Amino acid sequence: MIRITEKIQLDETELGETFILSPGPGGQNVNKVATSVQLRFNVAESPSLSAEVRELLLQRLDNRLTAKGELIIVSRGN
């Protein structure tokens, strides 16, 4: 379990990660090694969230969610 707050904990199985190639310049290893990661969390279908928390997140993150209610966070290496 991943503890978010005193009352909110997420099961690790609800998070998906994908390692991808980072766009842009990168020297010798450009387009050869996965230097970015996408973290996915389905807010709309998470059993770990109460209905109240889910609705709050869906409202506040509306423009950042996919059509299926997924929050996608991307981290790119330098």
Secondary structure, 3 states (H helix, E strand, C coil): CEECCCCCEECHHHEEEEEEECCCCCHHHCCCCEEEEEEEEECCCCCCCCHHHHHHHHHHCHHHECCCCEEEEEEECC
